[in-house]
Each structure stands twice: as structure tokens, then as C-alpha cells.
Amino acid sequence: MSTDESRAVSRPPGAGTRTPPGAECLPRAHRLALAEVAVGLPAAAWGLRRRSVAWAALGAVLTAHGALELSYETVFPRD
């Protein structure tokens, strides 16, 4: 038996994807941008509260990068 035949597994279409319910309409980059903003805001607040420049900078960078990614589709819409 060849190795290709032993590896062949029949799976239904889309079985390997892990998208939460209702997230099919959002592109992957959009979900990543939302996650960056969602992580960046608490990190920045944590840094400001603890007076840690590193945490505040990390939160600011994540929030800014996520916000720029979210605004990208507004500035350059898809065809």
C-alpha cells in the first residue's frame, strides 16, 4: 500500500475550518483586526493603570494597527 492511499481520508467540505457561527461573512483579516483592537485596548489600559510604558505602547500599537486594518476596506473597497 502506498503512503498516499493510507493518508486519504474522506471529509465533508469545510471540515477543517474553525470559524465561529455567524463569522462566515467576515474576512479573516477583518476578524484579526477586531481581535487586535479587542486585545490592544485592555493592554493599553493595563499599562496606563500600572504606569508601564511597555504595556501602554503595546496596547497603543495593537489598537492603532487594528483600527487601520478596519479602515482599510473603507478607503479601498473591494470590487
matplotlib code that plots the C-alpha trace (Angstrom):
import matplotlib.pyplot as plt

x = [0.0, 1.4, 1.6, -0.8, -3.5, -3.1, -3.4, -6.5, -9.4, -12.8, -14.0, -17.0, -16.4, -15.3, -14.5, -11.0, -12.1, -12.8, -15.0, -17.4, -21.1, -22.1, -18.5, -18.7, -19.4, -16.3, -13.0, -10.1, -8.2, -11.2, -11.5, -7.8, -8.2, -11.1, -9.0, -6.1, -8.4, -10.0, -6.6, -5.0, -7.5, -7.2, -3.4, -3.2, -5.5, -3.4, -0.2, -1.7, -3.0, 0.3, 2.3, 4.1, 5.3, 5.9, 2.3, 0.9, 2.9, 2.0, -1.7, -1.4, 0.4, -2.2, -5.1, -3.7, -2.8, -6.2, -8.0, -6.0, -6.8, -10.5, -10.5, -8.6, -11.7, -13.5, -10.7, -10.0, -13.3, -13.4, -14.6]
y = [0.0, 3.4, 6.2, 8.3, 5.7, 5.4, 9.1, 9.5, 10.5, 11.5, 14.6, 16.7, 20.1, 22.7, 20.2, 21.6, 25.2, 26.6, 29.6, 30.6, 30.6, 33.9, 34.8, 33.4, 36.9, 38.4, 38.1, 36.6, 39.9, 41.7, 39.2, 39.6, 43.4, 43.1, 40.8, 43.3, 46.1, 43.9, 42.9, 46.3, 48.4, 46.4, 46.2, 50.0, 50.5, 48.0, 49.9, 53.2, 51.9, 50.2, 53.1, 50.7, 52.3, 48.9, 47.7, 51.1, 51.1, 47.6, 48.4, 51.5, 49.8, 46.9, 49.2, 51.5, 48.6, 47.0, 50.3, 50.9, 47.4, 48.0, 51.3, 49.8, 48.4, 51.8, 53.6, 50.9, 49.0, 45.6, 45.5]
z = [0.0, -0.9, 1.6, -0.4, -0.1, 3.6, 4.1, 2.1, 4.4, 3.2, 4.9, 4.3, 2.7, 5.2, 7.9, 8.5, 9.1, 12.6, 12.1, 14.8, 14.0, 12.3, 11.3, 7.8, 6.4, 7.9, 6.0, 8.0, 8.0, 9.4, 12.3, 13.0, 13.1, 15.6, 17.7, 17.7, 18.9, 21.4, 22.9, 22.4, 24.4, 27.7, 27.3, 26.9, 29.9, 32.0, 31.0, 31.9, 35.2, 36.2, 34.7, 32.5, 29.3, 27.6, 28.1, 27.2, 24.0, 23.1, 23.6, 21.5, 18.7, 18.6, 18.8, 16.1, 13.8, 14.2, 13.6, 10.4, 9.2, 9.8, 8.0, 5.0, 3.4, 3.8, 2.0, -0.6, -1.2, -2.9, -6.5]

ax = plt.figure().add_subplot(projection="3d")
ax.plot(x, y, z, "-o")
ax.set_aspect("equal")
plt.show()
